[in-house]
Amino acid sequence: VQLQASGGGLVQPGGSLRLSCAAPRLIFSEFIKYDMAWYRQAPGNERELVAVITTRGGSTNYADSVKGRFTISRNNSRKTVSLQMNNLRPDDTAVYYCNARVGVIESWGQGTLVTVSS
């Protein structure tokens, strides 16, 4: 599955960013089979799960560090998943990766850098 992530950038603490991830080569009936997620990896750290949304958007789950600040959503007709990030903090600085998974099969996007700094 080809995943195209976008939306990263430089933002001041307390600011907002919206990341998007598209799966242009999937058709609707394929896209809805995938759980979609965002991970991030900060320098020197392991990649960690930020948020996940299940097929058809029935359920979401978040890392404790982002609960109440980040919102994951999906648009199945457009085959996209988004991550709205509010009240960003310096420790949110990382490369963010889009992930698609069905069963044991998973694919990764290319990563988009989010830098939170004044």
N, C-alpha and C positions, 0 to 999 in steps of 0.2 A: 504494500500500500504506500503510495507516495503521499507524503504529508508536507504541506507548505505553511510554515509559521511566519507570522509578521507581527509588528506592533511594538517591539522593544524600543528602548531609547533611554535617555537621561532625564530624570525627574527629581525634583527636590523632595525632601522628606515631607510627608503629609499629602503629597500629590497623588495623582491617579494615572493609570495606564490601562489600556485594553489590548490584550493579546488575542490574535485570531489564528486559527489553523484550518486549512482547507484540505479536502481530499478529492481533488478534481477528477481523478480517474475512476472513482467508485461511482456506481449508480446507487440510487436511493435504497433499493432493496438490500444492497450490500452494506452500505454505510450504517444502517440501523442495527446491524448485527454486532457492531463494535462498541465495546466500552471505550470511552475516550477520557484521556487524562492529561494533566500537565505535571511535569516534573521540573525540578531545578537543580542546578549544581553550582555551588559557589566555589571560588578558588580554594583548593586544599581540602575540600569536603567531598563526601560521596553524593551521588545523585539521590534526591529525596522526592517522594510523592508530595505534590502540593494539593491537588484536587482531582477527583474522578467523578464522572457522570456515566451512568449505565445506559445501556441501549434504550432508545426512545426517550431518554431523559427522566426515567422513573425514580432514580435515586442519586443522591450526591453525597460525597464524603470529602472532608478537608483535613489537612494537617492542623494540629492545634495552634500552630504559630500564625495561621492565616484566617482562622475562623472569625467571622464577623467583619472581615476586611475584604476578602476575595469572594467572588462568585463565579462559578463555572456554569456555562449554559451551552446548549447545542441547538442548531437549526438543521434538522434532518433533511428538509427539502433543499437547502443550500449546501448540505454536506460540510458543515463547518462546526467548530467548537470554539468557544471564546472564554477568556478569563478576564473578568473585570477586577482590577486591583485598585483598591482605595486605601487611603491613609498609609501610603508606602513608607517603609522604614529603611534605614541603611542596611540592615541585615537581610532585606529582601533582594539585595544585589546578587545577581546570579545569571547564568545562562538558563533560559527556560526552554524546555523541550515538550513538544506535543507527542502524545503516545496513543496508539490505537491497538486494542487487543481483543481478540476473540479466541477463547480457549487458550492454547499454548502459543498461538501465533500472535506476534506483536511487531509493530513498526514504529519507527521514530522519525520525527521531523528533524530539520537541520539545526534547530536551536536559535533562539533570539535573545540578545543580551539586554538585560534590564539593569540599569545603574541608578541607584538612589543616593544622591549626594547633593550637598549644598555648595 
